[in-house]
Amino acid sequence: MTDAIKPFHNTTTQSERRETLENDQRVQRDTLQFRTSADLGLENTGRYAKPFAVTGQTPTPQYPAGPNWAPDPVGVEPPLGIDVNAM
């Protein structure tokens, strides 16, 4: 815990602090996470590029027309005239 009354004494020079900052930035660019994210950018380019497709971009799927026997041209059948439940 720091003491708020005690002043902070930094004995390093401005050039040393700048050098430390530049070294920290250089080290951060050489991490496994940085290299992995850079490789992901290269993975989706060139001849191995994945096709760009959006799932659900059409509201309903467009199916091909069915065979000619699929529609029912008869329509609504007339009643038989007898009670089938009476048997």
Sequence and secondary structure as in RCSB ss.txt:
>XXXX:A:sequence
MTDAIKPFHNTTTQSERRETLENDQRVQRDTLQFRTSADLGLENTGRYAKPFAVTGQTPTPQYPAGPNWAPDPVG
VEPPLGIDVNAM
>XXXX:A:secstr
   SSS       HHHHHHHHHHHHHHHTTSHHHHHHHHHHHHTSGGG      TT SSS       TTSS  S 
S    SS GGG 
